[in-house]
């Protein structure tokens, strides 16, 4: 056993002071659907509902072992890393200062405070994470505190490797395939480094949100690069730049092993897991399950482990998730319609709706035109194919319209 594999197992043993191994559960629903033996490694069931506690605990443990006088730790995070650090601070009885953006939802602030209790102080600063990060690092330099990186740290990577240790012990044999979500790369680095050493036959797929493909960019460039723009919807994995140390651990990967998950499609997966399985996953936590349809032909008859990395989902976001899912699946569309300003025009339009169609939004955008008025209309239906029939009826009646469902700029301002 290599030094890393041995250290990963020692870390796993040490974690038992905090919580038992997260469940590895065979999912009958997914296994039946894909003709495979599909297991979920439920990292959404740690005490802080994400794997981040593992890396934070291990890094803090290692620092205290070599510098026992270090009593002050600092991090910058708007989510799972903050909660993991807070929990670890309370466990070790040390002081933590956690920097969070001013825009952080109150629910996440409250949960972080609950996990850390009197051991932590929360500092809200910066509208964007980069500003928050800079403030936290400046604070560290001025207060001789230790900065805990969310992913680009050898001890954090070693801590996340405990996920691989547990799943191999629980399964009792090497799976054919492990599917891992990727943000900054800490989880995927730790798990693959451990499994490649002790179970070299395992194959891997990595999943990134389409709007935050930092591993894909790094593999093509041969080094970490900063993405010019990141879609923040998958907040647990929307990272603009892969870590230097995590890239060193993942540089062996073939770009073909990295799959991109559209943000709106992830919403379909989240709703399915909630409604069918009763499993609450945050967007990043659903990444590994989301790509199963893409891999259907490759996984049939195989043993597959999907790491569900987190379940810190604010249910106030549920309407947005449902909206995105409906739009991606073609069950909801938005149109700008030129409505003739004459008696009976609205009734004529309403008669074009089918028995499965329902108006979800109806708003006049311009009320001063004499002959025509622009209307924003949102329509839900039960089958995506119904929209072809609906637009066909509008074409036949001579109604002018524009489908803006996929127009990102217009949707942002009007929807």
C-alpha positions as CSV (number, residue, x, y, z in Angstrom):
1,X,0.0,0.0,0.0
2,X,1.4,3.4,-1.0
3,X,1.8,6.3,1.5
4,X,-1.2,8.1,0.1
5,X,-3.4,5.0,0.3
6,X,-2.3,4.4,3.8
7,X,-2.9,8.0,4.8
8,X,-6.4,7.9,3.2
9,X,-7.3,4.9,5.3
10,X,-5.9,6.5,8.5
11,X,-8.0,9.6,7.7
12,X,-11.1,7.4,7.2
13,X,-10.5,5.8,10.6
14,X,-10.1,9.2,12.2
15,X,-13.4,10.4,10.7
16,X,-15.2,7.9,12.8
17,X,-14.9,10.3,15.7
18,X,-17.4,12.5,13.7
19,X,-19.7,10.2,11.8
20,X,-20.2,6.7,10.6
21,X,-19.5,5.9,6.9
22,X,-22.1,7.4,4.6
23,X,-24.4,4.8,3.1
24,X,-23.7,3.1,-0.2
25,X,-27.2,2.2,-1.4
26,X,-28.2,0.2,-4.4
27,X,-30.8,2.1,-6.3
28,X,-33.4,-0.3,-7.7
29,X,-35.2,2.4,-9.8
30,X,-32.0,3.5,-11.6
31,X,-30.7,-0.1,-11.9
32,X,-33.9,-1.3,-13.5
33,X,-34.0,1.7,-15.9
34,X,-30.5,1.3,-17.2
35,X,-30.1,-2.5,-16.9
36,X,-27.1,-2.0,-14.6
37,X,-26.2,-2.4,-10.9
38,X,-26.2,1.2,-9.8
39,X,-25.2,2.3,-6.3
40,X,-25.4,5.8,-4.8
41,X,-22.6,6.9,-2.4
42,X,-24.7,9.2,-0.2
43,X,-22.4,12.1,0.7
44,X,-25.6,14.1,1.1
45,X,-26.1,12.2,4.4
46,X,-23.0,13.5,6.3
47,X,-23.7,15.6,9.3
48,X,-23.3,18.7,7.1
49,X,-25.0,17.1,4.1
50,X,-21.9,17.1,1.9
51,X,-18.5,15.5,1.6
52,X,-16.8,18.8,2.4
53,X,-16.5,18.0,6.1
54,X,-14.0,15.2,5.3
55,X,-11.4,17.5,3.8
56,X,-11.9,20.3,6.3
57,X,-11.6,17.8,9.2
58,X,-8.4,16.2,7.8
59,X,-6.7,19.5,7.0
60,X,-7.4,20.9,10.4
61,X,-6.3,17.6,12.0
62,X,-3.0,17.7,10.2
63,X,-2.3,21.3,10.9
64,X,-2.9,20.8,14.6
65,X,-0.7,17.7,14.7
66,X,2.3,19.7,13.3
67,X,1.4,23.1,14.8
68,X,-0.4,22.4,18.1
69,X,-0.5,26.1,19.0
70,X,-2.5,26.9,15.9
71,X,-6.0,27.8,17.2
72,X,-7.4,30.0,14.5
73,X,-8.6,28.9,11.1
74,X,-10.1,30.9,8.2
75,X,-12.1,30.0,5.1
76,X,-14.1,31.7,2.4
77,X,-17.2,30.0,1.2
78,X,-20.9,30.5,0.5
79,X,-21.9,26.9,1.0
80,X,-20.7,23.4,1.9
81,X,-17.1,24.2,2.7
82,X,-18.2,26.9,5.2
83,X,-20.4,24.3,7.0
84,X,-17.7,21.7,7.0
85,X,-15.1,24.1,8.5
86,X,-17.6,25.3,11.1
87,X,-18.4,21.7,12.2
88,X,-14.7,20.9,12.3
89,X,-13.9,24.0,14.4
90,X,-16.5,23.0,17.0
91,X,-15.2,19.4,17.0
92,X,-11.5,20.5,17.6
93,X,-12.4,23.4,20.0
94,X,-10.6,25.9,17.8
95,X,-11.6,29.3,16.6
96,X,-12.9,29.8,13.0
97,X,-13.5,32.9,11.0
98,X,-15.7,32.2,8.0
99,X,-16.0,34.8,5.2
100,X,-19.2,34.6,3.2
101,X,-20.5,36.9,0.4
102,X,-23.0,39.5,1.4
103,X,-25.4,37.9,-1.1
104,X,-25.3,34.5,0.7
105,X,-28.8,33.2,1.4
106,X,-29.8,33.5,5.1
107,X,-30.5,29.8,5.3
108,X,-26.9,29.0,4.5
109,X,-25.6,31.5,7.0
110,X,-27.9,30.1,9.7
111,X,-26.8,26.5,9.0
112,X,-23.1,27.5,9.2
113,X,-23.7,29.2,12.5
114,X,-25.6,26.2,13.8
115,X,-22.8,23.8,13.0
116,X,-20.0,26.1,14.4
117,X,-21.8,27.5,17.4
118,X,-19.7,29.8,19.5
119,X,-16.5,28.5,17.9
120,X,-16.9,30.5,14.8
121,X,-17.4,34.1,13.6
122,X,-19.1,34.8,10.3
123,X,-18.0,37.8,8.3
124,X,-20.2,38.9,5.4
125,X,-18.2,40.9,2.8
126,X,-18.1,41.2,-1.0
127,X,-20.8,40.9,-3.6
128,X,-18.9,38.2,-5.4
129,X,-16.9,35.3,-4.2
130,X,-13.6,36.6,-5.5
131,X,-13.9,39.7,-3.3
132,X,-14.8,37.5,-0.3
133,X,-11.8,35.3,-1.0
134,X,-9.4,38.2,-1.2
135,X,-10.8,39.6,2.1
136,X,-10.3,36.3,3.9
137,X,-6.7,35.8,2.7
138,X,-5.8,39.4,3.7
139,X,-7.4,38.7,7.1
140,X,-5.2,35.5,7.5
141,X,-2.0,37.5,6.8
142,X,-2.9,40.1,9.5
143,X,-4.0,37.6,12.1
144,X,-1.6,34.7,11.8
145,X,-4.5,32.4,11.1
146,X,-4.4,29.3,8.9
147,X,-6.4,29.4,5.6
148,X,-8.3,26.3,4.7
149,X,-8.7,25.9,1.0
150,X,-11.9,24.3,-0.2
151,X,-10.0,22.0,-2.6
152,X,-6.5,23.0,-3.6
153,X,-4.7,21.5,-0.6
154,X,-3.0,18.1,-0.2
155,X,-4.6,17.4,3.2
156,X,-8.1,18.3,1.8
157,X,-7.6,16.0,-1.1
158,X,-6.4,13.2,1.3
159,X,-9.6,13.8,3.3
160,X,-11.9,13.5,0.3
161,X,-10.1,10.2,-0.6
162,X,-12.0,8.7,2.4
163,X,-15.1,8.5,0.1
164,X,-13.2,6.0,-2.1
165,X,-12.0,4.1,0.9
166,X,-15.5,3.7,2.2
167,X,-17.2,2.8,-1.0
168,X,-14.6,0.1,-1.8
169,X,-15.0,-1.4,1.7
170,X,-18.8,-1.3,1.5
171,X,-19.1,-2.7,-2.0
172,X,-16.6,-5.5,-1.2
173,X,-15.2,-5.4,-4.7
174,X,-14.1,-2.9,-7.3
175,X,-17.0,-1.4,-9.3
176,X,-16.7,-1.2,-13.1
177,X,-17.3,2.6,-13.1
178,X,-17.3,5.5,-10.6
179,X,-19.0,8.7,-11.6
180,X,-17.7,11.8,-9.8
181,X,-18.9,15.5,-9.9
182,X,-16.1,18.1,-10.4
183,X,-16.0,21.6,-9.1
184,X,-12.5,22.6,-7.9
185,X,-11.4,18.9,-8.2
186,X,-10.8,18.0,-4.5
187,X,-13.3,15.1,-4.4
188,X,-12.4,13.6,-7.7
189,X,-8.7,14.0,-7.0
190,X,-8.8,12.2,-3.7
191,X,-11.1,9.4,-4.8
192,X,-9.4,8.6,-8.1
193,X,-5.9,8.8,-6.6
194,X,-6.9,6.2,-3.9
195,X,-8.8,3.9,-6.2
196,X,-6.2,4.0,-9.0
197,X,-3.7,2.7,-6.5
198,X,-5.7,0.0,-4.8
199,X,-8.3,-0.9,-7.5
200,X,-6.6,-0.1,-10.9
201,X,-9.4,-1.8,-13.0
202,X,-12.0,0.9,-12.1
203,X,-13.0,3.2,-14.9
204,X,-14.2,6.8,-14.3
205,X,-16.4,9.5,-15.6
206,X,-16.3,13.1,-14.4
207,X,-19.2,15.5,-14.6
208,X,-19.1,19.2,-14.7
209,X,-21.9,21.8,-15.1
210,X,-22.0,23.1,-18.6
211,X,-21.5,26.6,-17.4
212,X,-18.4,25.8,-15.2
213,X,-16.3,23.3,-17.2
214,X,-13.0,24.1,-15.5
215,X,-11.6,20.5,-15.7
216,X,-12.4,20.3,-19.4
217,X,-10.6,23.6,-20.1
218,X,-7.6,22.6,-18.0
219,X,-7.2,19.2,-19.8
220,X,-7.4,20.9,-23.2
221,X,-4.9,23.6,-22.2
222,X,-2.5,21.3,-20.3
223,X,-2.8,23.5,-17.2
224,X,-5.5,25.2,-15.1
225,X,-7.1,28.2,-16.8
226,X,-9.6,30.7,-15.6
227,X,-13.0,30.6,-17.3
228,X,-14.1,34.0,-18.5
229,X,-17.7,33.4,-17.3
230,X,-19.3,30.9,-14.9
231,X,-23.0,30.0,-14.6
232,X,-23.5,30.0,-10.8
233,X,-26.7,27.9,-10.7
234,X,-24.8,24.7,-9.8
235,X,-23.2,26.7,-6.9
236,X,-21.4,23.6,-5.4
237,X,-19.5,23.0,-8.6
238,X,-19.4,26.3,-10.4
239,X,-15.7,27.0,-10.2
240,X,-13.9,29.3,-12.6
241,X,-10.5,27.6,-12.2
242,X,-9.4,24.1,-11.2
243,X,-6.8,24.0,-8.5
244,X,-3.1,23.5,-9.3
245,X,-2.8,20.5,-7.0
246,X,-6.1,19.0,-8.1
247,X,-5.1,19.3,-11.7
248,X,-1.8,17.5,-11.0
249,X,-4.0,14.6,-9.6
250,X,-6.3,14.6,-12.6
251,X,-4.1,15.5,-15.6
252,X,-4.1,11.8,-16.6
253,X,-7.8,11.9,-17.5
254,X,-8.9,11.8,-21.1
255,X,-11.1,14.7,-22.0
256,X,-13.6,12.1,-23.4
257,X,-14.1,10.9,-19.8
258,X,-15.4,14.4,-18.8
259,X,-19.1,14.9,-19.4
260,X,-20.9,18.3,-19.3
261,X,-24.3,18.6,-17.7
262,X,-26.7,21.4,-18.8
263,X,-27.9,23.3,-15.8
264,X,-31.6,23.0,-16.8
265,X,-31.3,19.2,-17.4
266,X,-29.9,18.8,-13.9
267,X,-33.2,20.3,-12.6
268,X,-35.0,17.3,-14.2
269,X,-32.7,14.9,-12.3
270,X,-33.2,16.8,-9.0
271,X,-37.0,16.6,-9.4
272,X,-37.0,13.0,-10.4
273,X,-34.8,12.0,-7.4
274,X,-37.0,14.0,-5.1
275,X,-40.4,12.8,-6.4
276,X,-39.5,9.1,-7.1
277,X,-36.8,8.3,-4.5
278,X,-37.5,11.0,-1.9
279,X,-33.8,12.0,-2.1
280,X,-33.0,15.7,-1.7
281,X,-30.0,16.7,-3.8
282,X,-28.5,20.1,-4.5
283,X,-27.6,20.8,-8.1
284,X,-24.0,19.7,-7.7
285,X,-25.1,16.6,-5.8
286,X,-27.2,15.5,-8.8
287,X,-24.4,15.7,-11.3
288,X,-23.3,12.1,-11.2
289,X,-26.9,10.8,-11.6
290,X,-27.7,13.3,-14.3
291,X,-25.3,11.8,-16.9
292,X,-26.7,8.2,-16.6
293,X,-28.9,8.6,-19.7
294,X,-25.9,9.7,-21.7
295,X,-24.0,6.6,-20.6
296,X,-26.9,4.2,-21.0
297,X,-25.3,2.1,-23.7
298,X,-21.9,2.0,-21.9
299,X,-23.1,0.9,-18.4
300,X,-25.6,-1.9,-19.3
301,X,-24.7,-5.0,-17.2
302,X,-22.0,-3.1,-15.2
303,X,-21.6,-2.1,-11.5
304,X,-21.7,1.7,-11.3
305,X,-21.2,4.0,-8.3
306,X,-22.6,7.5,-8.5
307,X,-21.3,9.9,-5.8
308,X,-24.1,12.1,-4.7
309,X,-22.0,14.9,-3.3
310,X,-24.4,17.1,-1.4
311,X,-28.0,17.7,-0.4
312,X,-27.9,21.3,0.9
313,X,-30.9,22.5,-1.2
314,X,-32.9,25.5,-0.2
315,X,-36.5,24.7,-1.0
316,X,-37.2,28.3,-1.8
317,X,-35.4,27.5,-5.1
318,X,-37.9,24.7,-6.0
319,X,-40.1,26.9,-8.2
320,X,-37.0,27.9,-10.2
321,X,-35.9,24.2,-10.5
322,X,-39.3,23.2,-11.7
323,X,-39.4,26.1,-14.3
324,X,-36.0,25.1,-15.6
325,X,-36.9,21.5,-15.8
326,X,-40.1,22.2,-17.7
327,X,-38.4,24.4,-20.2
328,X,-35.6,21.9,-20.9
329,X,-38.0,19.0,-21.4
330,X,-40.1,21.1,-23.8
331,X,-43.2,21.2,-21.6
332,X,-43.1,24.9,-21.1
333,X,-42.5,27.7,-23.6
334,X,-42.7,31.4,-23.7
335,X,-43.8,33.5,-26.7
336,X,-44.1,37.1,-27.6
337,X,-47.3,37.4,-29.5
338,X,-48.6,40.3,-31.7
339,X,-52.2,40.5,-30.6
340,X,-54.5,42.4,-33.0
341,X,-56.4,45.1,-31.1
342,X,-59.9,44.1,-32.2
343,X,-62.9,42.6,-30.5
344,X,-62.7,38.8,-30.4
345,X,-58.9,38.5,-31.1
346,X,-58.1,37.2,-27.6
347,X,-61.0,34.7,-27.8
348,X,-59.7,33.5,-31.2
349,X,-56.3,33.0,-29.8
350,X,-57.5,31.1,-26.7
351,X,-59.4,28.7,-29.0
352,X,-56.1,27.6,-30.5
353,X,-55.0,26.0,-27.2
354,X,-55.3,22.3,-27.0
355,X,-56.9,20.2,-24.2
356,X,-53.5,19.7,-22.5
357,X,-52.3,23.3,-22.8
358,X,-52.5,25.7,-19.9
359,X,-51.6,29.4,-19.8
360,X,-49.0,30.0,-17.0
361,X,-48.2,33.7,-17.8
362,X,-50.1,36.4,-19.7
363,X,-48.8,39.9,-19.7
364,X,-49.2,42.9,-22.1
365,X,-45.8,44.4,-22.8
366,X,-47.0,47.5,-24.7
367,X,-50.5,48.9,-24.2
368,X,-50.3,52.1,-26.4
369,X,-50.3,50.6,-29.9
370,X,-53.6,51.2,-31.8
371,X,-53.6,48.1,-34.1
372,X,-51.5,45.5,-32.3
373,X,-50.3,44.8,-28.7
374,X,-47.3,42.7,-27.7
375,X,-48.1,40.0,-25.2
376,X,-45.7,37.8,-23.2
377,X,-47.4,34.4,-22.9
378,X,-46.2,31.3,-21.1
379,X,-47.8,28.0,-21.9
380,X,-47.4,24.6,-20.1
381,X,-48.5,21.4,-21.7
382,X,-48.3,17.6,-20.9
383,X,-46.4,16.5,-24.1
384,X,-43.7,18.5,-25.8
385,X,-45.2,17.5,-29.2
386,X,-48.3,19.5,-28.4
387,X,-46.4,22.7,-29.2
388,X,-45.9,21.9,-32.8
389,X,-49.7,21.6,-33.2
390,X,-50.2,24.8,-31.3
391,X,-47.8,26.9,-33.4
392,X,-49.2,25.3,-36.5
393,X,-52.7,26.6,-35.6
394,X,-51.2,30.1,-34.9
395,X,-49.4,30.1,-38.3
396,X,-52.6,29.0,-40.0
397,X,-54.6,31.9,-38.3
398,X,-51.9,34.5,-39.3
399,X,-50.8,35.3,-35.7
400,X,-47.3,36.7,-35.5
401,X,-45.2,35.3,-32.7
402,X,-41.7,34.7,-31.5
403,X,-40.6,31.8,-29.3
404,X,-38.2,33.3,-26.7
405,X,-37.8,30.2,-24.5
406,X,-34.2,29.7,-25.6
407,X,-33.3,33.3,-25.8
408,X,-31.1,33.8,-22.7
409,X,-31.1,37.6,-22.9
410,X,-34.8,38.1,-23.3
411,X,-35.6,35.3,-20.8
412,X,-33.5,37.0,-18.2
413,X,-35.3,40.3,-18.5
414,X,-38.9,39.1,-19.3
415,X,-39.2,35.8,-17.6
